[in-house]
Amino acid sequence: MKKVIELIRVSTEEQAADDRASIPAQRDTNQRTAILYGLTIVRSIQFSDVSGTAVLQAPEIQELIRLMQSPDIHGVVTREFSRLMRPENFADYALLQAFVDTKTVLYLGDGPIDLASKQGRLMGILRAAMAGADRTDILERIWTAKEVKRRRGELAQSEIVLPWGVGYERNRGFFYKPEAELVREAFRQFLAGNQNYSQLAKLVGVTQRGMHLILRNPIWIGFRVIDKKRDTSAAGRYPSKNGRQADRRKIARSPDEIIRVRVIDKPLVSEADFHAVQRIMDIKQKKHWRSRPDYEHRFTYNGCLTCSRCGEPIHTALARHDYYACKGRREAHTCDTKYMAREKLEAILDALFSERLTAPSFLELCIGELRHRSESNESVVQVQRLTSELERQRAKRDRVIETFLEGILSREERDNRLETIDTQIRIVEDMLAKGKPSVSLDDLGALTDALAPLAEWRYWSREQKRTLLATLVPDIRVADYQIECLGLNPAIFSNEKTRKDRGSSPRPA
């Protein structure tokens, strides 16, 4: 009897439920295939919530490839080719090469395919292309059906896409929830002169950014406007954990694709009031200091400082002079740190970069401390720490996506935050894969050379400093002009070429 591995895959968690027949049907077909060709199933790999376009990222497929390298394994049995893969780009075909390299036969319900043979190679490529094209057809049919519902003024997705204060029922359509009365009051106060988004946000019970988006939504005059769509291309998929299903990026619709349909006959506010609020918001945005091209940005280290006493961020403040001030003192009044004059603190920080970070003696002390920590900690503890950090970053990423879906973050804000988080995730994953720290403890010369340009730090412009700060030192712990520690991107110590254009925010070292 020839030994084979059984492969069972479903695309969603719902399909894996006990009341669904997909998995039992696949297992039944595999059993009949094994009996027909005299095969013995020695291992069954079953996984769910993985699209056919992301199977290479799934640990189950990586385990399958590892098992296929055993000379005892003759083949892999699965119900149909689409259970193995639905390629979305040419890189996905690397899975077929694993079958060729290990001379593993693929057994399907309609017959075997020896991918190492000339005919099998051709058949494998054709079947993969057909599976990918079939998926594209499925997505197009689903998209078309949803577009028809949207243009009819119906809800084509789940209720998670509904604006705050708006509900939907199939027989009733869109309607305002009782809490929408708070939005009506926010419009009234805005037109009456209270144009502070923070105060209005407290009234409604949302974030300041959420309040801004709520006031911009034309649903309050009865119209649902859909001017964005999901990017269905291969580049539109977000990186996901272990190849599991993930969302897709939103992109702007072309003018002919924008949907504007009245879904509520009796609006919450009048069109005159709504458009008046939009004009005022446009003026506020145009006059905001961030939008003024002539605005002089004076602070160099804003966004990079954290209070070493209470752990709160350090904000910028203007009180006749420029200051750095702890948020814990300014807002919560729980920290007793002093306001730090911008010129004095930035002079101290400039000296840190231009003198200490370029001094071989100082760097040797840092590397000695790193070596001591590396030798004193067990590898198991390090793996646990890295795993915990990886889970934390992934949870942080999920929260960013959830916040975006709730309409609190804009697409640009979401992309900026996800870029930083994804960089950190890649760094931690690389460290876990290597099974050792990414810090080089022996090459002091290379580290000194890498930081040598900082000797000219004092003479750099603010823009040049800000560009490097985003990659090199995203977290500096300071209080009362005393620098306790700074967090360096671990990629700058790595022997691998892992540096990116933007850095991440690791724990202070």
N, C-alpha and C positions, 0 to 999 in steps of 0.2 A: 504493500500500500504506500502511495506517495503522500508525504506529509505536506500539508498546506496550512495557510493562515486564513482565517475568515475575517472579512472586513465588512462592517456594518456602519453606515453613516446616515444621519438625518440632519437637515439643515437648521432646524429650530428645536428648542426645548419642548414646544407644544407637540411636535411630531413624535417626541420620545415618551410622551405620557402613556400611562397604562391603558387608557381608553382609546388609543390610536393603534392602528394595525400595521404601521409601516415597518417597525422593527421585527415583529413576528413574521411578516410576509417576506422580508429579506432573509431572515434565518431559515425559513422553510425552503425558499428557492436555493439557498446555498447548500442545504442538506441534500436536496435532490440532485444538484450538480455534482456534489462529492460522490454520491452513490453511482451516478451515471458514468463518471470517469475513474472510479476506483481510487478516490482520494480519502485521506484521513485528516480531519481538522484537528490540529494539535494546539491551536491557540486562536482565540476569538478576540478581535479588537473592535470595540463598539464605542462610538462617540457621537455627540450631538452638538447643536448650536454652532456648527462649522459649515460655512458656505463652501461649495465645490471650487470656488475661486481662491480659497485661502487654506487648502488642505496642507500645503507645504509648511505652514507656520504651526500646525497642530502638533503637539508632542506625541500624539497617538500615531501619526504618520511617520514621524522621526523614529519611533519605536519599531514601526513596521519595516522601515528601511534597514534598521539595525538587525532585525531578525532575519531579513532576506539574505543577509550576508553569510548566514550559516549554511554550510553545504548540505545539511539535513533537510532544509526547506526547499521543496520543489516548486511551489507556486502559491498564488494568492487567489482566493475565491470570493467573489462578490456578485450581487444580483445583476448589476448592469454597469456599464462604463461610467455613467454619471455619478455612481456612488464612490468611485475612485477619485474623480476630478471633473471640474468644469472649467477649463483654462480660460482666464481672462486676458492674459498676455503671454508672450512667448517664453518668459522665464518659468512659467508653470510647467512647461514640458520637461523640466529637469527631473520630475518624478518618473517619467518614462525611461530616462537614461539609467535610473537606479535598477529598473527591471532588466535592462540590457546588460549592465555591468555584472549583475549577480545571476544572469541567465534564469530568471524567475518567470514562470509561465503565469499569465493572467487568465483565470477561469471565470467566464461569465455564464449567465443563464442560457445564452444562445450559442455557447461554444468557447473553446480556448483560443488565446492569442499568444503566440510566442514572439515577443517583441524583439528578440535577438535575431530572428530570421528576417530575410528580405521582405517577404510578404507580410509578416507580422508587424514589422516596423511601419510599413505603409498603412496597414489596417489600424494600427494604434494611433498614428497621427490623424487619420481620417476620423476615427471614432472620437478622439479628443476634440477635434475641431467641430464635429457635429454636436457634441455635448455642450461646448461653449456657445455655439450658435443657438442651440435650443434654449439655453438660459437667457440669451439676449432677447429672443422672441418672447419668452415668458415675461421678462421685465417690460418690454414694450407693450404687451397686451395689458399688463397690470397698470402701467402708467396711463395708457389711453383711457382705460375704464375710470381711473381716478380723476383724470382731467375732465371727463364728461360730468362726473358728479360735482366737481368744483364749479364748473361753469353753470350748473343748474342751481347753485347755491346750497349744496349739501356738504356734509362733512365727509371727506374721503379718507381720513385717517383716524387715529385714536384721539381721545379727548385731551391728550397731553399738549396738542398743538393749539388748543383754544386759548384766547387771550384771557387775562385775569378779569374776573367778574362776568364772564360770558359762558353760557352753557349751551348744550345742544341735545335735542331729542329727535328721534326719527320722525315722529308724527307731528312734532311741534316746531322743528327747525331750530334756528339760533334764537337765543333769548338772553336778556340781562338777568343776572342773579341779583339777590337783594344787596350784596356788597357793592354792586355797581353804583349805588346811590352815593358812596364815598367818592367815586370818580366824578359824578355830577357836582358834588360840593367842591372838589379840587378845581374843576373848570371855573366854577363861580368865584372861588377865592383868587384864582390866577387872574381873571379879568378884573377883579376888584383891587388888584395891586400886590397880592402876595405871590410873588413869582420866584420864591425860594424853593427849589426842587427838594431840598432836604426836609423842610417843614411839611411840604405837601406829601412827601413819602411817608412821614410819620403819621399823617392823617389817614392815609389809605392803608398803611401797613405793608409797604414794599420797600425795596432799596431805592436809593436816589436815582440810579441809572434806570431801574424799572419804572419809576415815576415818569421819567423823561420819555420812555418808549410808550407808556400807556397814553400819555397826552398826544402822542403822534399818531395813534392808531385810529383810522377812519371808521372802525367798527362802531364808534359812539354816535356817528350820524347814520348808522344803518348799513354801511357798505363794508364788505369784506374784500380787501385788496391783497392779492398774492403776486408779489413781484420777485420771488426767489424760488428756486427749485433745487433738488438734490442733484449733485454731479454724478451721473451714472457711469462715467468713464472709469478706467482702472486707476487713474490718479486721484479720483474722488474719494476713495476709501480711506478712513482713518486707520492708523496702525491699531491693532487689537491684541489683546492678551491671548496667546496660544492659538491664534487664528480664529478665535470665536467671533460671532457676528458683531459687527460694529456699525456705527452710523456713517453716513456719507456727508461730505462737505456741502454747504449751500453756496450756490452761485446765483448771480443776478439773471433774471429772465430777459430775453430780448423783448423789445417793445410790443411785438405782435403776440407774445406769449403771456403778457401780464393779464391777470384776471381781475376784473372789478365788477362785482355783482352786489345788488342790494339784497340783504338777507334778513333785515329787521325793518318792518314798515314804520314803527314808531320809534324814532331815534331817542337816545338818552339826552343829547344836547342838540341845539339848533345848528344848522350849517353855518350860519353867520357867526355864532360864538366859536365854533370849532375852527373856522378859518382865521378868525381874529387871534385865537391862541397860537395858531401856526405861524402867523406873521410876527407876533411878539417873540416867539421862540427862535425864529430865523434871525431876528435882530439881535437877540441875546447871544446867539452863537457867533454871529459875525463880529460882535464887539468883544467877545471873550478874549482874554489875554493870550490864550493858546492859539487863537486864530490870527493874531496880529503879527504880520511879518516883521515889524520893527521892534517887537518885544525883545528885551535883552535878558537872557537866562543867566543869572548871576551865580547860582549854586552849582558846584561841580559834583558833589558826592550825594545829592539827594536821591533817595531810593536805595542807597547802599549801606545806610547806617542803622544800627539797632542798639538800643540802650542795654548796656552790660549789667545793669542793676535789676531792671524789671522785665526785660525782654520785649518791650514794646518798640515799634518803629520810631525812628527819629524824623520829625517833620521839619520843614522850613517855616520860618516865622519872620514877620516884619513888625518890629516894635521900635520905631524910629531908626533902627539899624537892622541889618540882616543877622538872623540867628538860626542855629540848629537847636530844636527843642524836642524833648521826649514826649510822645503822645500820652504816656501815663501821667505826666505832670499837667499838660495842657488841657486834656479832656477829662480823664478820670480822677485827676488830683491824687493819685496813689503813689507817685514817685517824687523823690525830693532832689532829683538831679537839677543842675543849674542850666539856664539858657547858655549856649556856647556861641560866641561871636563867630560869624562865618570866616572872616579873615584869619583869626587866630587858629581856629580848628583846621581850616584847610591848609594853613602853613605847616601844622604838625603832620597832617596826613601826607602832604607833598614830600616832606622830609622822610617819612616812612617808605614811600615808594622809591624816591630817588637815591636814598642813602642806604637804608637798612636792607631792602630787598635786593640790592645789588652788591652787598658786602659778602664775600665768600665766607668770612668767619661766622656771620649770622646764619647764612644758609646751611653751613656745616652743623651748627647747633640744631637747626630745624630738622635736618636729615637724621642727626643722631637721636633726636626725640622720636622721630618716626620709626627708626630702626628698633629703638627700645620698645615701643608699643607693639611693633610687629612681632618681636621675639617673645614678648610677655603674654600675648593673647593667643589663645588656642584658635585653630582654624575653624572649629565648629562654631565658636562664638562669633567669629567674623562672618561666617556664612549666615548665621541667624540674624545678625545685624543688617547685612546687605539685603536679605530676604524681607525683613521688616521694612527697610527703606523702600524697596521696590514696591511692596504692597501699598505703602503710604503714598508714593508718587502715582501709582495707578488709581488709587481712590481719589486723589486730588484731581487727576485727569477726568475721572467720571463726574466729579462735582462741577468742573468747568463746563463739560458738555451739557449737564443737566441745567446749569444756570443759563447757558445759551438757549437751550430749548424752551426755557421759561420766559425768554425774551428780555432777560436782565442784561446780558452781554451782547454787544454787536459782533458781527462776523470778524471784524479786524481785531477787536479785543480778544475774542476767543482764539484766533489763530496765533496771536502774539503769546498768549499764555500757554497754549498747547505746544508751541515750538520750544519754549523753555523746559516744560515738563518732559517732553519727548526726548530732549537732549539728555536730561538727567536719567531717564529710564534707560537709554542706550548705554550710558556710562556704567550704571549699576549692573546691567545685564552682562556687559563685557567683563566686569570684575568677577561676577559670579561664574561666568563661563570659564575664565582662566583659573579660578580656584585660588587666587592669590591677590594681594593688593596691587592696584595699578600704579603704585608709587615706586619709582626707581630709587633705591637706597644707596647706589654705588657710583652713580655718575654725577658728581658734584660739578664737574666742568661743564657738562651739557646744560645743567640747570642754570649755572651762572651765565652761560652764553645766551640762554633763552631770555633771561631777565635783564641782560646788559642794557638794552635800549631804554630801560626805565631811568638810567642815569640822567637822561635829558628831560625827565618828567616835568620839572619846574618850568620848562620853556614850551611845553606843549600847550595847544589851545584847549579850551573847554571841550570842544567837539571831539578832539583826538583822545582826550582823557576819558570821556564818556564812552567812546567806542570800545576802548580796552577794558574799562571797568565792567561792562556788560559781560565780558568773557573771563576776566582774570579774578576780580575781587567783588563778588556781588553782595557780600555781607561783612560789615566791619562793626565790631562790638566796642562801643565807646561810652564813657560817662565822665562829665566834668573834665574834659580834655585829656582823659587818661584812656589810652587804647588798650583794651584787655586782650583781644584776639581778632583775627580776621579769617574769613572763610575763602579758601582758594579753590578754584575749579580743579579737581584732581586730574583732569586730562592733561594739564601742563606738566605734570610729573611723569606721565606715562611714556613708556618706550614705544607704544603704538601711536600711529597717526590718527588720534581720535578727536583732535580739536576741531571745533566747528566755528561758524561765524559768531554764534552767540553762546553764552555760557549758561550755567545753571546755578542753583543756590544750595550747595551742600551745607552740612552742619559745620560750624566753625572748627578749624583745626588748631 
